Amino acid sequence: MGIFFLSLLPQFIAPDFVNSTLPFLILGGTFMLTGTIWCLFLVFSASYMTKTFRKNEYVGIAMKKISGFVFVGLGLQLLLQKE
């Protein structure tokens, strides 16, 4: 992650401010803020979906069947590999 920031962020900073730490702090703070907002959105969305799915018994049964088919498919794929 550090290499990513060191290679990507300097292109967004004006050459006049390369020796200043303020632009790097602003970009880092912006990244942290947007990342936090995105993660909170994911958490609240997953929580809402979980509550909705737990209320409906049919969804739980369907998800168990789907996950069973996925595991059987993965097992068959492992069985049929040549290595």
Backbone as a chain_set.jsonl record, in Angstrom:
{"seq": "MGIFFLSLLPQFIAPDFVNSTLPFLILGGTFMLTGTIWCLFLVFSASYMTKTFRKNEYVGIAMKKISGFVFVGLGLQLLLQKE", "coords": {"N": [[0.829, -1.177, 0.0], [1.951, 1.196, 0.755], [3.867, 1.6, -1.264], [2.162, 1.915, -3.424], [0.902, 4.367, -2.77], [3.141, 6.058, -2.734], [3.927, 5.96, -5.384], [1.685, 6.754, -6.847], [0.346, 9.053, -5.759], [2.077, 11.427, -5.976], [1.717, 12.411, -8.6], [-0.573, 13.885, -8.519], [0.014, 16.177, -7.239], [1.04, 19.499, -7.387], [4.066, 20.575, -8.966], [5.303, 22.661, -7.593], [4.761, 22.246, -4.923], [6.001, 19.958, -4.041], [7.923, 19.525, -2.086], [6.58, 20.005, 0.22], [4.637, 18.856, 2.989], [1.949, 19.145, 3.345], [0.141, 18.84, 1.019], [0.302, 16.035, 0.683], [-0.711, 15.132, 3.113], [-3.322, 16.097, 2.913], [-4.291, 14.64, 0.692], [-4.003, 12.032, 1.702], [-5.754, 12.191, 3.921], [-8.145, 12.639, 2.553], [-8.373, 10.22, 1.187], [-8.662, 8.47, 3.373], [-11.074, 9.417, 4.454], [-12.968, 9.011, 2.326], [-12.67, 6.255, 2.033], [-13.545, 5.355, 4.535], [-16.218, 6.205, 4.501], [-17.161, 4.634, 2.361], [-16.758, 2.026, 3.386], [-18.477, 2.095, 5.607], [-20.916, 2.362, 4.263], [-20.996, -0.145, 2.978], [-21.152, -1.836, 5.227], [-23.612, -1.067, 6.45], [-25.357, -1.651, 4.357], [-25.002, -4.434, 4.085], [-25.905, -5.222, 6.589], [-28.617, -4.479, 6.465], [-29.448, -6.121, 4.336], [-29.015, -8.625, 5.491], [-30.852, -8.626, 7.619], [-33.222, -8.528, 6.137], [-33.071, -10.926, 4.665], [-33.127, -12.825, 6.716], [-35.672, -12.615, 7.701], [-37.245, -13.752, 5.754], [-38.039, -16.984, 5.141], [-37.887, -18.571, 2.869], [-35.812, -17.475, 1.362], [-33.562, -18.164, 2.86], [-33.569, -20.976, 2.614], [-33.225, -21.189, -0.163], [-30.703, -20.0, -0.436], [-29.115, -21.838, 0.954], [-29.363, -24.066, -0.723], [-28.229, -23.068, -3.086], [-25.579, -22.503, -2.217], [-24.834, -25.118, -1.628], [-24.864, -26.298, -4.197], [-22.793, -24.802, -5.328], [-20.584, -25.645, -3.778], [-20.554, -28.386, -4.416], [-20.052, -28.17, -7.142], [-17.48, -26.982, -7.066], [-16.11, -29.073, -5.843], [-16.365, -31.068, -7.828], [-14.914, -29.836, -9.83], [-12.344, -29.882, -8.708], [-11.994, -32.624, -8.652], [-11.872, -33.285, -11.349], [-9.554, -32.127, -12.25], [-6.396, -32.283, -13.888], [-3.891, -32.21, -12.702]], "CA": [[0.0, 0.0, 0.0], [2.851, 2.351, 0.791], [4.444, 1.775, -2.602], [1.084, 2.45, -4.244], [0.749, 5.794, -2.501], [4.342, 6.794, -3.134], [4.027, 6.028, -6.842], [0.503, 7.332, -7.468], [-0.055, 10.368, -5.265], [2.834, 12.6, -6.435], [1.251, 12.969, -9.872], [-1.692, 14.777, -8.249], [0.524, 17.321, -6.494], [1.737, 20.455, -8.249], [5.516, 20.529, -8.754], [5.738, 23.696, -6.647], [4.507, 21.816, -3.549], [6.534, 18.605, -3.849], [8.703, 19.464, -0.846], [5.686, 20.279, 1.341], [3.894, 17.668, 3.425], [0.521, 19.435, 3.408], [-0.662, 18.165, -0.014], [0.257, 14.595, 0.947], [-1.645, 14.93, 4.222], [-4.683, 16.317, 2.412], [-4.671, 13.485, -0.132], [-4.16, 10.889, 2.611], [-6.996, 12.387, 4.666], [-9.258, 12.429, 1.623], [-8.477, 8.773, 0.966], [-9.207, 7.857, 4.585], [-12.48, 9.801, 4.586], [-13.784, 8.313, 1.336], [-12.63, 4.83, 2.355], [-14.401, 5.128, 5.696], [-17.612, 6.336, 4.058], [-17.487, 3.459, 1.551], [-16.865, 0.85, 4.257], [-19.716, 2.229, 6.38], [-22.008, 2.045, 3.345], [-21.027, -1.599, 2.815], [-21.605, -2.453, 6.475], [-25.042, -0.841, 6.633], [-26.069, -2.394, 3.311], [-24.964, -5.853, 4.441], [-26.782, -5.399, 7.752], [-29.998, -4.411, 5.992], [-29.725, -7.329, 3.553], [-29.075, -9.756, 6.417], [-32.15, -8.573, 8.303], [-34.263, -8.862, 5.16], [-32.991, -12.348, 4.33], [-33.488, -13.651, 7.87], [-37.126, -12.561, 7.876], [-37.877, -14.583, 4.728], [-37.524, -18.348, 5.271], [-37.614, -19.103, 1.53], [-34.493, -17.002, 0.932], [-32.577, -18.99, 3.558], [-33.541, -22.301, 1.979], [-32.642, -21.03, -1.5], [-29.262, -19.746, -0.298], [-28.471, -23.106, 1.325], [-29.281, -24.901, -1.927], [-27.248, -22.467, -4.005], [-24.234, -22.738, -1.699], [-24.564, -26.546, -1.805], [-24.498, -26.51, -5.603], [-21.472, -24.208, -5.551], [-19.578, -26.528, -3.186], [-20.49, -29.602, -5.232], [-19.36, -27.787, -8.38], [-16.045, -26.829, -6.777], [-15.575, -30.417, -5.617], [-16.238, -31.727, -9.126], [-13.799, -29.198, -10.541], [-11.117, -30.445, -8.144], [-11.919, -34.029, -9.044], [-11.581, -33.398, -12.773], [-8.276, -31.502, -12.618], [-5.386, -33.248, -14.345], [-2.64, -32.152, -11.925]], "C": [[0.877, 1.246, 0.0], [3.47, 2.641, -0.559], [3.403, 2.347, -3.549], [0.941, 3.952, -4.036], [1.96, 6.596, -2.95], [4.472, 6.914, -4.643], [2.853, 6.759, -7.482], [0.23, 8.771, -7.033], [0.777, 11.539, -5.783], [2.352, 13.178, -7.761], [0.067, 13.905, -9.692], [-1.264, 16.029, -7.485], [1.304, 18.207, -7.451], [3.231, 20.425, -7.946], [6.024, 21.574, -7.764], [5.635, 23.231, -5.2], [5.073, 20.431, -3.241], [7.27, 18.483, -2.52], [7.853, 19.741, 0.393], [4.916, 19.007, 1.696], [2.388, 17.893, 3.407], [-0.29, 18.774, 2.287], [-0.775, 16.657, 0.2], [-0.708, 14.281, 2.094], [-3.087, 15.121, 3.775], [-5.145, 15.134, 1.569], [-4.868, 12.229, 0.723], [-5.438, 10.984, 3.418], [-8.224, 12.172, 3.8], [-9.469, 10.946, 1.365], [-9.095, 8.085, 2.182], [-10.693, 8.176, 4.744], [-13.359, 9.046, 3.596], [-13.794, 6.808, 1.594], [-13.525, 4.487, 3.532], [-15.874, 5.212, 5.309], [-18.036, 5.109, 3.259], [-17.658, 2.218, 2.422], [-18.125, 0.908, 5.122], [-20.94, 1.921, 5.516], [-22.134, 0.532, 3.162], [-21.573, -2.294, 4.054], [-23.102, -2.287, 6.659], [-25.865, -1.574, 5.582], [-26.119, -3.881, 3.645], [-25.872, -6.136, 5.635], [-28.248, -5.396, 7.341], [-30.37, -5.671, 5.208], [-29.854, -8.546, 4.463], [-30.413, -9.794, 7.149], [-33.276, -8.995, 7.363], [-34.262, -10.354, 4.853], [-33.413, -13.23, 5.5], [-34.985, -13.649, 8.134], [-37.834, -13.516, 6.921], [-37.246, -15.972, 4.768], [-37.148, -18.941, 3.915], [-36.221, -18.689, 1.045], [-33.398, -17.839, 1.589], [-32.446, -20.371, 2.938], [-32.882, -22.218, 0.611], [-31.135, -20.803, -1.408], [-28.504, -21.015, 0.109], [-28.324, -24.017, 0.112], [-28.242, -24.364, -2.902], [-25.831, -22.711, -3.516], [-23.868, -24.221, -1.794], [-24.148, -26.862, -3.229], [-23.11, -25.945, -5.91], [-20.388, -25.126, -4.991], [-19.453, -27.837, -3.957], [-19.756, -29.308, -6.534], [-17.864, -27.615, -8.17], [-15.385, -28.185, -6.526], [-15.395, -31.181, -6.917], [-15.085, -31.142, -9.938], [-12.464, -29.717, -10.013], [-10.919, -31.89, -8.578], [-11.442, -34.183, -10.496], [-10.269, -32.724, -13.19], [-7.251, -32.576, -12.939], [-4.149, -33.273, -13.442], [-2.721, -32.92, -10.666]], "O": [[0.575, 2.229, -0.676], [3.588, 3.8, -0.956], [3.73, 3.182, -4.392], [0.868, 4.717, -4.997], [1.817, 7.693, -3.49], [5.067, 7.874, -5.135], [3.008, 7.333, -8.56], [-0.086, 9.617, -7.87], [0.198, 12.6, -6.018], [2.574, 14.362, -8.013], [-0.272, 14.647, -10.613], [-2.107, 16.851, -7.125], [2.128, 17.725, -8.229], [3.622, 20.268, -6.789], [7.078, 21.382, -7.157], [6.337, 23.752, -4.334], [4.657, 19.8, -2.27], [7.234, 17.423, -1.895], [8.371, 19.713, 1.509], [4.589, 18.196, 0.829], [1.624, 16.929, 3.449], [-1.333, 18.188, 2.578], [-1.82, 16.066, -0.069], [-1.431, 13.286, 2.05], [-3.976, 14.388, 4.209], [-6.277, 14.674, 1.72], [-5.796, 11.456, 0.489], [-6.138, 9.987, 3.593], [-9.219, 11.6, 4.245], [-10.604, 10.469, 1.33], [-9.954, 7.216, 2.036], [-11.481, 7.309, 5.122], [-14.39, 8.496, 3.984], [-14.819, 6.155, 1.395], [-14.188, 3.45, 3.532], [-16.682, 4.388, 5.738], [-19.138, 4.596, 3.449], [-18.595, 1.445, 2.225], [-18.77, -0.117, 5.345], [-21.889, 1.292, 5.983], [-23.238, -0.012, 3.186], [-22.365, -3.231, 3.948], [-23.797, -3.248, 6.988], [-26.953, -2.066, 5.88], [-27.164, -4.516, 3.503], [-26.532, -7.174, 5.683], [-29.031, -6.219, 7.816], [-31.455, -6.225, 5.383], [-30.707, -9.403, 4.234], [-31.03, -10.851, 7.284], [-34.177, -9.735, 7.758], [-35.32, -10.979, 4.787], [-34.005, -14.287, 5.284], [-35.509, -14.588, 8.731], [-38.905, -14.033, 7.24], [-36.063, -16.129, 4.467], [-36.202, -19.722, 3.819], [-35.533, -19.472, 0.391], [-32.41, -18.184, 0.94], [-31.338, -20.876, 2.759], [-32.072, -23.075, 0.258], [-30.375, -21.349, -2.208], [-27.38, -21.239, -0.341], [-27.29, -24.662, -0.066], [-27.466, -25.129, -3.475], [-24.963, -23.086, -4.305], [-22.703, -24.548, -2.018], [-23.193, -27.605, -3.451], [-22.344, -26.546, -6.664], [-19.379, -25.363, -5.655], [-18.344, -28.342, -4.132], [-18.931, -30.106, -6.978], [-17.065, -28.051, -8.999], [-14.25, -28.419, -6.94], [-14.39, -31.868, -7.099], [-14.375, -31.861, -10.641], [-11.548, -29.966, -10.796], [-9.795, -32.318, -8.839], [-10.696, -35.108, -10.815], [-9.914, -32.751, -14.369], [-7.244, -33.647, -12.33], [-3.43, -34.272, -13.424], [-1.753, -32.967, -9.908]]}, "num_chains": 1, "name": "protein.A"}
